[in-house]
């Protein structure tokens, strides 16, 4: 792309030939790179669980989340598959702790069993977040009965970029923080790259490939607050129903892996899972696509996006980008999926 002097030689050639260019947002995908630190990377919701028998005093270490099965498997198959994810408990921030009475079911000791579940009484849920000390220890007088104490954490998902040019793939940028999205664009296509003279003439658009995230459950610093505002209720007592193994992992979806939430509360669990996914979809569209649209349009370009590969409202997401795109590589090349994206372009005037 560049001369030895740092000048973008091929963009000059494209201008001379009357060719327009769409530039991929960085090397590899999802968007990110070696310049993205763990604290600026994609976040996920993970948890630690402890069984408690009451009545009696219980002292529990809730300083770090339990390692999900996928992270164990990824480490085992890495010599064959290449690096996929890293387990980074040092980046974990505890966001909530609850206790609930068990009323049935059981959890399997084998972490590779992903359909085991305990039933919890939603009326018994106790918020113990403020009772946990700075050292992550909880001292609790448990009432009579079997209880499950669950601590929830906001943590870097540790995903490696796929097919990145750098030997160190770095991190995927947090797609749910507009400021971090803009900082990533500044780094990859901003003034320091020398691309400014080509914006809007040779360079037509920045391109974002489809979203093959490998995270457990998308999350962010203000996710709980946004959920309360958008969905109209507090998600904390219902978080056990949202932590389905690999819920937001393209690996699980692509392989057709069957999973269940390790916790069941009531018939409202399905609504909670839907509301969680809807909040993820809203924030992704508004913050990743919204920030990318603003950044490109301010420079006379468009954002071109393949808005799928994650749990998202595809029609709205496709309509929220300058140039919506799809491909036969996704959904088995099904014609209805191709029409889904083209229909959103018609609906939103793209």
C-alpha positions as CSV (number, residue, x, y, z in Angstrom):
1,X,0.0,0.0,0.0
2,X,2.8,2.4,0.8
3,X,6.0,3.7,-0.8
4,X,9.2,3.5,1.2
5,X,8.6,7.2,2.0
6,X,5.2,6.3,3.6
7,X,3.2,7.7,0.7
8,X,0.2,5.5,-0.3
9,X,1.4,4.7,-3.8
10,X,-1.5,2.5,-4.8
11,X,-4.1,5.1,-3.9
12,X,-2.4,7.4,-6.3
13,X,-2.6,4.7,-9.0
14,X,-6.2,4.2,-8.2
15,X,-6.9,7.9,-8.5
16,X,-5.2,8.0,-11.9
17,X,-7.2,5.0,-13.1
18,X,-10.5,6.4,-11.8
19,X,-10.9,3.6,-9.3
20,X,-12.7,4.0,-6.0
21,X,-11.4,2.1,-3.0
22,X,-13.0,0.7,0.1
23,X,-10.5,0.1,2.9
24,X,-10.9,-2.6,5.5
25,X,-10.8,-1.3,9.1
26,X,-7.4,-2.7,10.0
27,X,-5.8,-6.0,9.5
28,X,-7.8,-9.1,10.3
29,X,-11.2,-9.1,12.0
30,X,-13.1,-8.2,14.2
31,X,-11.7,-4.7,14.4
32,X,-8.8,-4.2,16.7
33,X,-5.0,-4.8,16.7
34,X,-1.8,-4.6,18.7
35,X,-2.6,-1.0,19.7
36,X,-5.7,-2.1,21.6
37,X,-4.9,-2.8,25.3
38,X,-6.9,-5.3,27.3
39,X,-8.7,-2.5,29.1
40,X,-9.9,-1.2,25.8
41,X,-11.0,-4.5,24.4
42,X,-14.3,-6.3,24.0
43,X,-15.9,-7.1,27.4
44,X,-18.0,-10.1,28.5
45,X,-20.1,-11.1,31.5
46,X,-18.8,-14.1,33.4
47,X,-19.5,-15.5,36.8
48,X,-18.4,-17.6,39.8
49,X,-20.8,-19.8,41.7
50,X,-20.6,-21.3,45.2
51,X,-23.0,-23.8,46.8
52,X,-23.9,-23.0,50.4
53,X,-25.8,-25.1,53.0
54,X,-27.7,-23.2,55.7
55,X,-28.3,-22.2,58.4
56,X,-24.8,-21.1,59.2
57,X,-22.0,-18.7,58.5
58,X,-20.3,-19.0,55.1
59,X,-17.0,-17.4,54.1
60,X,-16.6,-17.4,50.3
61,X,-13.8,-16.3,48.0
62,X,-15.5,-14.4,45.1
63,X,-12.4,-12.6,44.0
64,X,-12.2,-14.1,40.5
65,X,-14.7,-15.7,38.0
66,X,-14.8,-19.4,37.2
67,X,-13.2,-20.3,33.9
68,X,-15.8,-21.3,31.2
69,X,-15.5,-24.5,29.4
70,X,-14.7,-22.9,26.0
71,X,-11.5,-21.3,27.4
72,X,-10.4,-24.7,28.7
73,X,-11.0,-26.2,25.3
74,X,-9.4,-23.4,23.3
75,X,-6.2,-23.9,25.2
76,X,-6.2,-27.6,24.5
77,X,-6.8,-27.3,20.7
78,X,-4.6,-24.2,20.2
79,X,-1.7,-26.2,18.7
80,X,-4.1,-27.3,15.9
81,X,-6.5,-24.4,15.6
82,X,-4.2,-21.6,16.4
83,X,-4.9,-19.0,19.2
84,X,-8.5,-18.1,19.6
85,X,-9.0,-16.6,23.1
86,X,-7.0,-15.8,26.3
87,X,-8.3,-16.1,29.8
88,X,-7.6,-12.8,31.6
89,X,-9.0,-13.0,35.1
90,X,-6.7,-10.1,36.1
91,X,-9.0,-7.8,34.0
92,X,-12.2,-8.9,35.8
93,X,-14.3,-6.3,37.7
94,X,-17.0,-7.7,40.0
95,X,-20.4,-6.0,39.2
96,X,-23.0,-7.9,41.2
97,X,-23.3,-10.7,43.8
98,X,-26.6,-12.5,44.5
99,X,-27.8,-15.5,46.5
100,X,-30.9,-17.6,45.7
101,X,-32.4,-20.7,47.2
102,X,-32.1,-23.9,45.2
103,X,-35.3,-25.7,44.5
104,X,-34.2,-28.5,42.1
105,X,-31.8,-29.6,39.4
106,X,-28.1,-30.1,39.7
107,X,-24.8,-28.9,38.3
108,X,-22.4,-31.5,36.8
109,X,-18.8,-31.6,38.1
110,X,-17.7,-32.0,34.4
111,X,-17.2,-28.5,33.0
112,X,-17.7,-29.8,29.5
113,X,-21.3,-30.6,30.2
114,X,-23.2,-27.5,29.1
115,X,-26.8,-28.5,29.6
116,X,-26.8,-28.9,33.4
117,X,-28.8,-26.5,35.4
118,X,-30.1,-25.8,38.9
119,X,-33.5,-24.2,39.6
120,X,-33.5,-21.1,41.8
121,X,-36.4,-19.5,43.6
122,X,-36.7,-15.9,42.2
123,X,-38.6,-14.8,45.3
124,X,-35.6,-15.7,47.5
125,X,-33.0,-13.7,45.6
126,X,-30.8,-11.6,47.9
127,X,-28.4,-8.9,46.6
128,X,-25.1,-9.3,48.4
129,X,-23.0,-7.0,46.2
130,X,-22.2,-4.5,49.0
131,X,-21.3,-7.3,51.5
132,X,-18.2,-8.4,49.6
133,X,-15.0,-7.0,50.9
134,X,-12.2,-5.3,48.9
135,X,-10.4,-8.7,49.0
136,X,-13.3,-10.4,47.2
137,X,-14.3,-12.3,50.3
138,X,-18.0,-12.6,51.4
139,X,-19.0,-13.5,55.0
140,X,-22.7,-14.4,55.0
141,X,-25.1,-15.8,57.5
142,X,-27.0,-18.3,55.2
143,X,-30.6,-19.0,56.1
144,X,-31.8,-22.6,56.3
145,X,-31.7,-24.6,53.0
146,X,-29.5,-25.0,50.0
147,X,-28.3,-21.8,48.4
148,X,-26.4,-20.8,45.4
149,X,-24.2,-17.7,45.6
150,X,-23.3,-16.2,42.2
151,X,-20.8,-13.4,41.6
152,X,-20.9,-11.6,38.2
153,X,-17.9,-10.0,36.6
154,X,-17.2,-7.6,33.7
155,X,-14.0,-9.0,32.0
156,X,-11.9,-8.6,28.9
157,X,-12.9,-11.5,26.6
158,X,-9.3,-12.1,25.4
159,X,-10.3,-12.8,21.8
160,X,-7.5,-12.8,19.2
161,X,-8.1,-11.2,15.8
162,X,-8.5,-13.7,12.9
163,X,-6.0,-13.5,10.1
164,X,-4.2,-10.4,11.4
165,X,-1.0,-9.4,9.6
166,X,0.9,-8.8,12.9
167,X,2.5,-11.8,14.6
168,X,0.9,-10.5,17.8
169,X,-2.8,-10.1,17.0
170,X,-3.6,-7.8,19.9
171,X,-7.1,-7.4,21.1
172,X,-10.6,-6.8,19.6
173,X,-11.7,-3.3,20.4
174,X,-14.7,-2.8,22.6
175,X,-17.5,-2.5,20.1
176,X,-19.9,-1.2,22.8
177,X,-17.9,1.9,23.7
178,X,-18.2,4.7,21.1
179,X,-15.1,6.5,22.3
180,X,-12.9,3.4,22.0
181,X,-14.4,2.7,18.5
182,X,-13.4,6.2,17.4
183,X,-9.9,5.9,18.9
184,X,-9.5,2.6,17.0
185,X,-10.4,4.4,13.7
186,X,-8.1,7.3,14.5
187,X,-5.2,4.8,15.0
188,X,-5.9,2.7,11.9
189,X,-7.1,5.3,9.4
190,X,-6.6,8.7,10.9
191,X,-4.1,11.6,10.2
192,X,-1.0,9.6,11.3
193,X,-1.6,7.2,8.3
194,X,-1.4,9.9,5.6
195,X,-4.7,8.9,4.2
196,X,-6.4,12.2,4.7
197,X,-5.9,13.5,1.1
198,X,-7.8,10.4,-0.3
199,X,-10.9,10.6,1.9
200,X,-14.0,11.0,-0.1
201,X,-12.3,10.9,-3.5
202,X,-10.3,7.8,-3.9
203,X,-11.4,6.3,-0.6
204,X,-15.1,5.7,-0.8
205,X,-15.7,3.7,2.5
206,X,-14.3,1.9,5.4
207,X,-15.3,-1.8,5.5
208,X,-16.2,-3.9,8.5
209,X,-16.4,-7.6,8.0
210,X,-19.0,-9.8,9.7
211,X,-18.8,-10.4,13.4
212,X,-17.4,-13.7,14.4
213,X,-17.0,-12.9,18.1
214,X,-15.9,-15.7,20.4
215,X,-17.0,-14.2,23.6
216,X,-19.2,-15.7,26.4
217,X,-21.8,-13.0,26.9
218,X,-21.4,-9.4,25.6
219,X,-21.1,-6.8,28.3
220,X,-19.9,-3.3,29.0
221,X,-19.2,-0.8,31.8
222,X,-22.7,0.7,31.6
223,X,-24.6,-2.3,30.4
224,X,-26.7,-2.8,33.5
225,X,-27.7,0.9,33.6
226,X,-28.6,0.8,29.9
227,X,-30.6,-2.3,30.4
228,X,-32.6,-0.7,33.2
229,X,-33.4,2.4,31.1
230,X,-34.2,0.5,27.9
231,X,-36.1,-2.6,29.3
232,X,-37.7,-1.0,32.3
233,X,-36.6,-3.3,35.1
234,X,-33.4,-4.2,37.1
235,X,-31.6,-7.1,35.5
236,X,-29.4,-8.0,38.5
237,X,-31.8,-10.5,40.1
238,X,-32.3,-12.1,36.7
239,X,-28.7,-12.3,35.6
240,X,-28.5,-16.0,36.3
241,X,-30.8,-16.6,33.4
242,X,-28.6,-14.6,31.0
243,X,-25.3,-16.4,31.5
244,X,-25.7,-19.2,28.9
245,X,-22.4,-20.8,28.0
246,X,-21.0,-19.4,24.7
247,X,-24.2,-17.4,24.2
248,X,-22.4,-14.8,22.0
249,X,-19.8,-17.1,20.6
250,X,-19.7,-17.8,16.8
251,X,-17.9,-21.0,17.5
252,X,-20.8,-22.4,19.5
253,X,-23.3,-21.2,16.9
254,X,-21.4,-22.5,13.9
255,X,-20.9,-25.9,15.5
256,X,-24.5,-26.2,16.6
257,X,-23.4,-26.7,20.3
258,X,-26.5,-27.2,22.5
259,X,-26.3,-25.2,25.8
260,X,-28.6,-24.2,28.6
261,X,-28.3,-21.5,31.2
262,X,-26.8,-23.1,34.3
263,X,-29.5,-21.4,36.3
264,X,-33.3,-21.4,35.9
265,X,-35.6,-19.0,37.8
266,X,-39.0,-19.0,36.2
267,X,-41.1,-18.8,33.0
268,X,-39.7,-15.3,32.6
269,X,-36.2,-16.5,31.8
270,X,-36.9,-16.5,28.1
271,X,-38.0,-12.8,28.3
272,X,-34.9,-11.9,30.2
273,X,-32.7,-13.6,27.6
274,X,-34.5,-11.8,24.8
275,X,-34.2,-8.5,26.6
276,X,-30.5,-9.0,27.2
277,X,-29.9,-9.8,23.5
278,X,-32.0,-6.8,22.5
279,X,-29.9,-4.5,24.7
280,X,-26.7,-6.0,23.1
281,X,-28.2,-5.3,19.7
282,X,-29.2,-1.7,20.5
283,X,-25.8,-0.8,22.0
284,X,-23.8,-2.4,19.2
285,X,-25.8,-0.6,16.5
286,X,-25.7,2.8,18.2
287,X,-22.1,2.7,19.4
288,X,-20.1,0.7,16.9
289,X,-22.0,1.5,13.8
290,X,-23.1,4.9,15.0
291,X,-19.5,6.0,15.8
292,X,-18.2,4.5,12.6
293,X,-20.8,6.3,10.6
294,X,-20.0,9.6,12.2
295,X,-16.3,9.1,11.8
296,X,-16.5,8.3,8.1
297,X,-19.2,10.8,7.1
298,X,-17.1,13.6,8.8
299,X,-14.4,12.7,6.3
300,X,-16.6,12.5,3.2
301,X,-16.7,8.7,3.2
302,X,-19.3,6.0,4.1
303,X,-19.2,3.0,6.4
304,X,-19.7,-0.3,4.7
305,X,-20.7,-3.2,7.0
306,X,-21.6,-6.9,7.0
307,X,-24.0,-6.5,10.0
308,X,-24.4,-10.2,11.1
309,X,-22.5,-13.1,12.7
310,X,-23.7,-12.0,16.2
311,X,-27.1,-11.8,17.9
312,X,-28.3,-8.5,16.3
313,X,-31.4,-7.1,14.7
314,X,-30.0,-7.6,11.2
315,X,-32.6,-5.4,9.4
316,X,-32.0,-2.4,11.7
317,X,-28.2,-3.0,11.7
318,X,-28.1,-3.1,7.9
319,X,-30.2,0.0,7.7
320,X,-27.9,1.8,10.2
321,X,-24.8,1.7,7.9
322,X,-24.0,3.7,4.8
323,X,-23.5,0.6,2.6
324,X,-25.1,-2.6,3.9
325,X,-23.5,-5.8,2.5
326,X,-24.0,-9.5,2.7
327,X,-22.4,-12.6,1.2
328,X,-23.0,-16.2,0.2
329,X,-20.4,-17.3,2.8
330,X,-22.9,-16.7,5.6
331,X,-26.0,-18.7,6.4
332,X,-25.1,-21.4,3.9
333,X,-25.6,-19.0,1.1
334,X,-29.4,-18.9,1.7
335,X,-31.2,-16.6,-0.7
336,X,-33.6,-15.4,2.0
337,X,-30.7,-14.1,4.1
338,X,-29.3,-12.2,1.1
339,X,-32.8,-10.7,0.7
340,X,-32.9,-9.8,4.4
341,X,-30.0,-7.4,4.0
342,X,-31.1,-6.0,0.6
343,X,-34.6,-5.5,2.0
344,X,-33.2,-3.5,4.9
345,X,-31.4,-1.3,2.3
346,X,-34.7,-0.6,0.6
347,X,-36.5,0.0,3.9
348,X,-33.8,2.5,5.1
349,X,-33.0,4.1,1.8
350,X,-29.5,2.8,1.6
